[in-house]
């Protein structure tokens, strides 16, 4: 592990991508079907985690990937705010 690398990022890099995808899918589905503010808060928590991950990996991403990540993050926050209202 490099000195500048976060231990959390190193642990995430070793995670099984399928398991991470399925866990995220379950969280999103629970948030979509949870009533009112509960679902919105779950989606905002997911958006915060994704924003942190995007910021941590920003320097190594291609410009197209950055744009897609920002679009997905914006859509997720918009849905979360709509769910809260």
C-alpha positions in Angstrom: 0.0 0.0 0.0 1.3 3.5 -0.9 1.8 6.0 1.9 -0.8 8.3 0.4 -3.4 5.6 0.0 -6.2 5.4 2.5 -6.7 2.0 4.3 -10.4 2.2 3.5 -9.7 2.6 -0.2 -7.4 -0.3 -0.1 -10.0 -2.4 1.6 -12.7 -1.3 -1.0 -10.3 -2.3 -3.8 -10.2 -5.8 -2.5 -14.0 -6.1 -2.2 -15.9 -8.4 -4.6 -17.5 -6.1 -7.2 -20.6 -8.3 -7.5 -21.2 -8.1 -3.7 -20.8 -4.4 -3.7 -23.2 -3.9 -6.6 -25.8 -6.2 -5.0 -25.5 -4.4 -1.6 -25.9 -1.0 -3.3 -28.8 -2.3 -5.3 -30.6 -3.5 -2.2 -29.9 -0.2 -0.4 -31.3 1.8 -3.4 -34.4 -0.4 -3.6 -35.1 -0.2 0.1 -34.7 3.6 -0.1 -37.1 3.8 -3.0 -39.7 1.8 -1.3 -39.2 3.2 2.2 -41.9 5.8 3.2 -41.1 9.5 2.9 -38.1 10.9 4.7 -36.6 7.6 5.6 -36.0 6.8 1.9 -34.7 10.3 1.2 -32.2 10.1 4.1 -30.9 6.7 2.9 -30.5 8.0 -0.6 -28.7 11.1 0.7 -26.4 8.9 2.8 -25.6 6.8 -0.4 -25.0 10.0 -2.3 -22.6 11.3 0.4 -20.7 8.0 0.2 -20.5 8.1 -3.6 -19.4 11.7 -3.5 -16.6 10.8 -1.1 -15.5 7.9 -3.4 -15.7 10.1 -6.5 -13.6 12.8 -4.8 -11.0 10.2 -3.7 -10.7 8.7 -7.1 -11.1 11.9 -9.2 -7.4 12.2 -10.3 -7.3 8.7 -11.8 -10.6 8.9 -13.7 -11.0 9.7 -17.4 -12.9 12.9 -18.2 -15.9 10.9 -19.6 -16.1 8.9 -16.4 -16.0 12.1 -14.3 -19.0 13.5 -16.2 -21.0 10.2 -15.9 -20.2 10.1 -12.1 -21.4 13.7 -11.7 -24.6 13.0 -13.6 -25.4 9.9 -11.6 -24.6 11.7 -8.4 -26.8 14.7 -9.4 -29.7 12.4 -10.3 -29.4 10.5 -7.0 -29.5 13.8 -5.0 -32.4 15.0 -7.0 -34.4 11.8 -6.3 -33.4 12.0 -2.6 -34.6 15.6 -2.3 -37.8 14.8 -4.1 -38.4 11.9 -1.7 -37.8 14.2 1.2 -40.4 16.7 0.0 
